[in-house]
Amino acid sequence: MERIASFQVDHTKLPCGMYLSRVDGEIDTYDLRTRRPNQEPVMENAALHTVEHLFATFVRNAADAKQVVYFGPMGCRTGFYFLTCGMDRQRAIDLTREAFAFIAGYEGKIPGASERECGNWRDHDLEGAKKEAQKMEMLLKNWTVEQLKYPE
């Protein structure tokens, strides 16, 4: 079997940031790396889960929501994948920043966090999610399209 693209990224050299992981036609997959792989502790499940709920809710309610395909956590808990369709790459960076700013300042009930709506509804941490978002909001503050390339 061929190694998939994400396994070909040198995780020993991967800093936190936003990277264009792959392009499939009009679908862009972004790697939103919140942790240095194998060097920093991974995200706690509850905070990761809350970021997922809040980020997905925010981008699916944005003006360009029809260009959002997916947002979800990496199994290794060092980041997230964000998939868009036909979205300008600068807009994807801006929308990502906006989503993290939304999470960083969020107060209130976590969307979709009820027994009826979520398969693990008790496992949420809003304060932890806000800390994750604050870190990424600052990191991506001046991020550019040119920085979407993985480091070599």
FIVEXVEX-593042 format. One record per residue: x, z, y of N, C-alpha, C in turn; residue in one letter; residue number from 1. Coordinates in Angstrom, 3 decimals, always signed. Layout:
// residues N
       n_x       n_z       n_y      ca_x      ca_z      ca_y       c_x       c_z       c_y  aa    i
         X         Z         Y         X         Z         Y         X         Z         Y   A  NUM
...
// end
This chain:
// residues 152
       n_x       n_z       n_y      ca_x      ca_z      ca_y       c_x       c_z       c_y  aa    i
    +0.835    +0.000    -1.186    +0.000    +0.000    +0.000    +0.883    +0.000    +1.253   M    1
    +0.404    -0.661    +2.294    +1.128    -0.665    +3.554    +0.935    +0.662    +4.282   E    2
    +1.989    +1.085    +4.991    +1.870    +2.289    +5.820    +1.030    +1.956    +7.036   R    3
    +0.086    +2.805    +7.358    -0.743    +2.546    +8.525    +0.059    +2.782    +9.800   I    4
    -0.391    +2.181   +10.893    +0.358    +2.187   +12.151    +0.685    +3.590   +12.636   A    5
    -0.264    +4.523   +12.535    -0.023    +5.864   +13.074    +1.070    +6.614   +12.312   S    6
    +1.326    +6.230   +11.065    +2.391    +6.859   +10.296    +3.759    +6.252   +10.615   F    7
    +3.758    +5.172   +11.384    +5.008    +4.521   +11.757    +5.544    +5.032   +13.098   Q    8
    +4.771    +5.865   +13.777    +5.212    +6.480   +15.026    +6.181    +7.605   +14.669   V    9
    +7.314    +7.653   +15.355    +8.293    +8.710   +15.087    +7.803   +10.014   +15.713   D   10
    +7.221   +10.854   +14.897    +6.645   +12.111   +15.368    +7.706   +13.127   +15.794   H   11
    +8.973   +12.873   +15.490   +10.034   +13.777   +15.935   +10.391   +13.544   +17.401   T   12
    +9.937   +12.416   +17.969   +10.256   +12.065   +19.353    +9.009   +11.989   +20.235   K   13
    +7.892   +12.436   +19.743    +6.613   +12.220   +20.429    +6.240   +13.382   +21.338   L   14
    +6.350   +13.183   +22.653    +5.916   +14.237   +23.576    +4.400   +14.194   +23.783   P   15
    +3.882   +15.206   +24.419    +2.469   +15.225   +24.761    +2.194   +14.098   +25.757   C   16
    +0.986   +13.551   +25.699    +0.619   +12.483   +26.619    -0.488   +11.622   +26.058   G   17
    -0.670   +10.456   +26.665    -1.697    +9.504   +26.251    -1.005    +8.193   +25.905   M   18
    -1.272    +7.698   +24.693    -0.606    +6.501   +24.204    -1.624    +5.515   +23.639   Y   19
    -1.316    +4.242   +23.791    -2.129    +3.204   +23.171    -1.629    +3.070   +21.740   L   20
    -2.408    +3.587   +20.809    -1.998    +3.652   +19.412    -2.134    +2.313   +18.715   S   21
    -3.247    +1.621   +18.975    -3.451    +0.314   +18.343    -4.503    -0.466   +19.098   R   22
    -4.474    -1.782   +18.888    -5.440    -2.691   +19.497    -6.013    -3.543   +18.383   V   23
    -7.320    -3.514   +18.248    -8.032    -4.320   +17.253    -9.083    -5.135   +17.991   D   24
    -8.722    -6.359   +18.369    -9.641    -7.166   +19.170    -9.852    -6.494   +20.514   G   25
   -11.098    -6.160   +20.816   -11.415    -5.485   +22.080   -11.367    -3.963   +21.967   E   26
   -11.098    -3.453   +20.761   -11.068    -2.009   +20.540    -9.659    -1.479   +20.770   I   27
    -9.531    -0.571   +21.739    -8.273    +0.127   +21.984    -8.401    +1.542   +21.436   D   28
    -7.414    +1.956   +20.664    -7.357    +3.321   +20.153    -6.266    +4.060   +20.905   T   29
    -6.659    +5.131   +21.579    -5.715    +5.952   +22.328    -5.402    +7.223   +21.557   Y   30
    -4.146    +7.600   +21.593    -3.631    +8.828   +21.011    -3.495    +9.804   +22.175   D   31
    -4.327   +10.824   +22.207    -4.256   +11.855   +23.239    -3.530   +13.042   +22.611   L   32
    -2.243   +13.096   +22.826    -1.391   +14.066   +22.137    -1.284   +15.338   +22.967   R   33
    -1.854   +16.417   +22.455    -1.867   +17.697   +23.163    -0.730   +18.626   +22.742   T   34
    -0.077   +18.314   +21.639    +1.005   +19.142   +21.096    +2.151   +18.262   +20.645   R   35
    +3.369   +18.782   +20.761    +4.520   +18.077   +20.186    +4.472   +18.309   +18.684   R   36
    +4.318   +17.243   +17.918    +4.201   +17.391   +16.466    +5.374   +18.149   +15.851   P   37
    +5.041   +19.068   +14.984    +6.012   +19.842   +14.202    +6.932   +20.713   +15.054   N   38
    +6.626   +20.858   +16.350    +7.450   +21.689   +17.226    +6.630   +22.770   +17.917   Q   39
    +5.358   +22.513   +18.132    +4.478   +23.488   +18.785    +3.385   +23.892   +17.809   E   40
    +2.833   +25.066   +17.970    +1.683   +25.435   +17.139    +0.534   +24.446   +17.376   P   41
    -0.173   +24.131   +16.339    -1.304   +23.205   +16.451    -2.468   +23.889   +17.172   V   42
    -3.435   +23.092   +17.602    -4.623   +23.640   +18.270    -5.436   +24.477   +17.288   M   43
    -6.007   +25.534   +17.796    -6.930   +26.334   +16.995    -8.198   +25.516   +16.772   E   44
    -8.773   +25.634   +15.578    -9.957   +24.845   +15.241   -11.104   +25.015   +16.231   N   45
   -11.381   +26.232   +16.628   -12.542   +26.478   +17.489   -12.374   +25.814   +18.855   A   46
   -11.184   +25.888   +19.432   -10.940   +25.233   +20.727   -10.985   +23.718   +20.578   A   47
   -10.360   +23.196   +19.540   -10.374   +21.762   +19.252   -11.810   +21.265   +19.111   L   48
   -12.621   +22.007   +18.386   -14.016   +21.655   +18.146   -14.802   +21.607   +19.459   H   49
   -14.556   +22.551   +20.329   -15.253   +22.598   +21.614   -14.796   +21.460   +22.517   T   50
   -13.498   +21.162   +22.533   -13.026   +19.995   +23.292   -13.738   +18.748   +22.793   V   51
   -13.843   +18.612   +21.478   -14.525   +17.438   +20.908   -15.957   +17.325   +21.429   E   52
   -16.705   +18.396   +21.387   -18.094   +18.362   +21.844   -18.186   +18.021   +23.326   H   53
   -17.377   +18.656   +24.144   -17.464   +18.460   +25.595   -16.932   +17.095   +26.024   L   54
   -15.812   +16.665   +25.472   -15.244   +15.367   +25.832   -16.212   +14.253   +25.426   F   55
   -16.682   +14.296   +24.192   -17.601   +13.258   +23.709   -18.875   +13.220   +24.543   A   56
   -19.413   +14.374   +24.876   -20.620   +14.421   +25.699   -20.358   +13.826   +27.071   T   57
   -19.225   +14.169   +27.674   -18.899   +13.659   +29.008   -18.752   +12.140   +29.011   F   58
   -17.928   +11.598   +28.111   -17.679   +10.150   +28.147   -18.895    +9.345   +27.726   V   59
   -19.749    +9.916   +26.892   -20.958    +9.191   +26.477   -22.068    +9.275   +27.522   R   60
   -21.794   +10.019   +28.591   -22.721   +10.077   +29.718   -22.119    +9.440   +30.973   N   61
   -20.927    +8.879   +30.860   -20.270    +8.223   +31.992   -20.926    +6.868   +32.261   A   62
   -20.655    +6.322   +33.428   -21.227    +5.020   +33.802   -20.842    +3.925   +32.809   A   63
   -19.653    +4.027   +32.239   -19.182    +3.010   +31.291   -19.281    +3.489   +29.836   D   64
   -20.281    +4.293   +29.552   -20.468    +4.867   +28.216   -20.616    +3.801   +27.133   A   65
   -21.141    +2.642   +27.474   -21.327    +1.589   +26.460   -19.993    +1.059   +25.949   K   66
   -18.908    +1.367   +26.651   -17.580    +0.939   +26.215   -16.860    +2.032   +25.421   Q   67
   -17.500    +3.166   +25.249   -16.920    +4.257   +24.459   -17.371    +4.082   +23.018   V   68
   -16.394    +4.041   +22.111   -16.684    +3.867   +20.693   -16.652    +5.206   +19.961   V   69
   -15.620    +6.009   +20.230   -15.432    +7.234   +19.447   -14.459    +8.159   +20.157   Y   70
   -14.665    +9.458   +19.950   -13.689   +10.477   +20.333   -13.704   +11.540   +19.249   F   71
   -12.530   +11.911   +18.753   -12.481   +12.949   +17.735   -11.073   +13.452   +17.499   G   72
   -10.958   +14.572   +16.797    -9.657   +15.219   +16.575    -8.826   +14.542   +15.495   P   73
    -7.526   +14.694   +15.609    -6.606   +14.285   +14.550    -6.596   +15.377   +13.490   M   74
    -6.470   +15.003   +12.266    -6.418   +15.977   +11.188    -5.269   +16.955   +11.307   G   75
    -4.169   +16.522   +11.922    -3.002   +17.396   +12.082    -3.179   +18.409   +13.210   C   76
    -4.246   +18.273   +13.981    -4.593   +19.182   +15.079    -3.551   +19.196   +16.198   R   77
    -2.877   +18.040   +16.397    -1.953   +17.907   +17.516    -2.500   +16.980   +18.593   T   78
    -3.750   +16.568   +18.458    -4.337   +15.695   +19.463    -5.673   +15.126   +19.041   G   79
    -6.061   +14.083   +19.764    -7.357   +13.440   +19.573    -7.192   +11.923   +19.596   F   80
    -8.152   +11.224   +19.021    -8.238    +9.776   +19.154    -9.433    +9.451   +20.043   Y   81
    -9.228    +8.516   +20.950   -10.265    +8.039   +21.857   -10.299    +6.519   +21.737   F   82
   -11.422    +5.976   +21.290   -11.567    +4.538   +21.094   -12.522    +3.956   +22.122   L   83
   -12.086    +2.855   +22.729   -12.914    +2.155   +23.715   -13.014    +0.689   +23.332   T   84
   -14.031    +0.018   +23.856   -14.238    -1.404   +23.586   -14.357    -2.154   +24.911   C   85
   -13.364    -2.966   +25.207   -13.410    -3.786   +26.412   -13.204    -3.017   +27.703   G   86
   -12.754    -1.781   +27.620   -12.547    -0.968   +28.817   -11.150    -1.232   +29.377   M   87
   -11.066    -1.409   +30.670    -9.790    -1.547   +31.346    -8.931    -0.325   +31.023   D   88
    -7.660    -0.537   +30.768    -6.790    +0.575   +30.342    -6.607    +1.621   +31.432   R   89
    -6.544    +1.198   +32.679    -6.461    +2.193   +33.756    -7.740    +3.016   +33.804   Q   90
    -8.868    +2.362   +33.568   -10.142    +3.097   +33.542   -10.161    +4.098   +32.387   R   91
    -9.590    +3.738   +31.248    -9.534    +4.667   +30.109    -8.716    +5.901   +30.474   A   92
    -7.607    +5.710   +31.184    -6.797    +6.846   +31.628    -7.606    +7.706   +32.592   I   93
    -8.249    +7.058   +33.563    -9.032    +7.794   +34.556   -10.184    +8.562   +33.905   D   94
   -10.877    +7.918   +32.978   -11.997    +8.567   +32.296   -11.511    +9.756   +31.472   L   95
   -10.351    +9.617   +30.849    -9.761   +10.716   +30.082    -9.446   +11.890   +31.002   T   96
    -8.845   +11.597   +32.140    -8.556   +12.656   +33.127    -9.845   +13.329   +33.593   R   97
   -10.861   +12.515   +33.891   -12.148   +13.051   +34.341   -12.769   +13.944   +33.273   E   98
   -12.670   +13.533   +32.023   -13.236   +14.328   +30.926   -12.511   +15.667   +30.797   A   99
   -11.191   +15.654   +30.887   -10.449   +16.910   +30.792   -10.726   +17.804   +32.004   F  100
   -10.906   +17.218   +33.179   -11.258   +18.020   +34.368   -12.637   +18.650   +34.175   A  101
   -13.562   +17.898   +33.617   -14.902   +18.410   +33.324   -14.825   +19.609   +32.379   F  102
   -14.041   +19.463   +31.319   -13.903   +20.549   +30.341   -13.236   +21.763   +30.977   I  103
   -12.185   +21.528   +31.759   -11.431   +22.627   +32.384   -12.319   +23.485   +33.271   A  104
   -13.316   +22.898   +33.890   -14.191   +23.645   +34.786   -15.561   +23.958   +34.212   G  105
   -15.759   +23.661   +32.931   -17.095   +23.793   +32.343   -17.521   +25.248   +32.195   Y  106
   -18.751   +25.502   +32.570   -19.406   +26.795   +32.359   -20.766   +26.504   +31.737   E  107
   -21.167   +27.301   +30.820   -22.492   +27.121   +30.245   -22.457   +26.939   +28.748   G  108
   -23.596   +26.545   +28.237   -23.774   +26.356   +26.802   -23.041   +25.090   +26.362   K  109
   -22.380   +25.157   +25.231   -21.662   +24.005   +24.693   -22.681   +23.024   +24.115   I  110
   -22.666   +21.781   +24.584   -23.620   +20.790   +24.075   -23.471   +20.596   +22.563   P  111
   -24.578   +20.517   +21.878   -24.570   +20.251   +20.446   -24.100   +21.395   +19.584   G  112
   -24.056   +22.599   +20.127   -23.519   +23.739   +19.373   -24.628   +24.644   +18.855   A  113
   -25.566   +24.043   +18.157   -26.598   +24.842   +17.495   -26.572   +24.499   +16.006   S  114
   -27.180   +25.343   +15.234   -27.197   +25.129   +13.791   -27.812   +23.781   +13.430   E  115
   -28.819   +23.391   +14.167   -29.509   +22.121   +13.901   -28.648   +20.908   +14.275   R  116
   -27.789   +21.058   +15.286   -27.036   +19.919   +15.832   -25.618   +19.776   +15.293   E  117
   -25.058   +20.822   +14.708   -23.632   +20.820   +14.374   -23.396   +21.441   +13.000   C  118
   -22.525   +20.823   +12.241   -22.224   +21.298   +10.897   -21.376   +22.554   +10.835   G  119
   -20.820   +22.964   +11.967   -20.011   +24.186   +12.002   -20.231   +24.846   +13.370   N  120
   -21.460   +25.064   +13.709   -21.873   +25.462   +15.056   -21.324   +26.803   +15.531   W  121
   -20.928   +27.670   +14.631   -20.406   +28.982   +15.036   -18.932   +28.923   +15.459   R  122
   -18.260   +27.841   +15.126   -16.817   +27.736   +15.328   -16.494   +27.004   +16.643   D  123
   -16.677   +27.707   +17.753   -16.397   +27.158   +19.081   -15.656   +28.197   +19.912   H  124
   -14.848   +27.688   +20.861   -14.097   +28.554   +21.761   -13.991   +27.854   +23.113   D  125
   -14.909   +28.170   +24.010   -14.916   +27.524   +25.320   -13.667   +27.856   +26.120   L  126
   -13.248   +29.106   +26.139   -12.054   +29.466   +26.913   -10.815   +28.749   +26.374   E  127
   -10.704   +28.664   +25.065    -9.585   +27.934   +24.464    -9.633   +26.456   +24.806   G  128
   -10.821   +25.877   +24.789   -10.989   +24.464   +25.145   -10.612   +24.220   +26.600   A  129
   -10.988   +25.137   +27.461   -10.649   +25.003   +28.884    -9.131   +25.020   +29.088   K  130
    -8.435   +25.874   +28.357    -6.967   +25.919   +28.453    -6.350   +24.605   +27.970   K  131
    -6.859   +24.079   +26.856    -6.377   +22.782   +26.354    -6.583   +21.703   +27.413   E  132
    -7.762   +21.696   +28.003    -8.109   +20.673   +28.986    -7.279   +20.796   +30.259   A  133
    -7.046   +22.009   +30.702    -6.224   +22.214   +31.908    -4.828   +21.646   +31.707   Q  134
    -4.265   +21.900   +30.543    -2.924   +21.392   +30.228    -2.911   +19.863   +30.276   K  135
    -3.901   +19.238   +29.639    -3.936   +17.777   +29.593    -4.285   +17.166   +30.951   M  136
    -5.145   +17.818   +31.690    -5.485   +17.330   +33.026    -4.231   +17.252   +33.894   E  137
    -3.409   +18.283   +33.859    -2.174   +18.295   +34.648    -1.166   +17.269   +34.118   M  138
    -1.033   +17.188   +32.808    -0.090   +16.255   +32.207    -0.421   +14.808   +32.573   L  139
    -1.699   +14.484   +32.580    -2.130   +13.099   +32.827    -2.398   +12.803   +34.300   L  140
    -2.104   +13.758   +35.165    -2.421   +13.629   +36.592    -1.955   +12.306   +37.184   K  141
    -0.744   +11.899   +36.906    -0.196   +10.658   +37.457    +0.137    +9.637   +36.371   N  142
    -0.532    +9.747   +35.219    -0.254    +8.861   +34.083    -0.607    +7.427   +34.464   W  143
    +0.218    +6.482   +34.014    +0.003    +5.071   +34.338    -0.144    +4.242   +33.073   T  144
    -0.617    +3.034   +33.233    -0.753    +2.116   +32.103    +0.605    +1.897   +31.444   V  145
    +1.660    +1.854   +32.229    +2.999    +1.649   +31.685    +3.421    +2.803   +30.754   E  146
    +2.890    +3.967   +30.963    +3.236    +5.132   +30.136    +2.445    +5.197   +28.829   Q  147
    +1.536    +4.259   +28.605    +0.742    +4.251   +27.387    +1.560    +3.849   +26.164   L  148
    +2.770    +3.358   +26.355    +3.617    +2.919   +25.256    +4.297    +4.128   +24.615   K  149
    +4.281    +4.163   +23.280    +4.977    +5.238   +22.575    +6.461    +5.218   +22.910   Y  150
    +7.092    +6.396   +22.986    +8.541    +6.429   +23.217    +9.276    +5.854   +22.007   P  151
   +10.418    +5.273   +22.266   +11.191    +4.671   +21.160   +12.224    +5.614   +20.628   E  152
// end
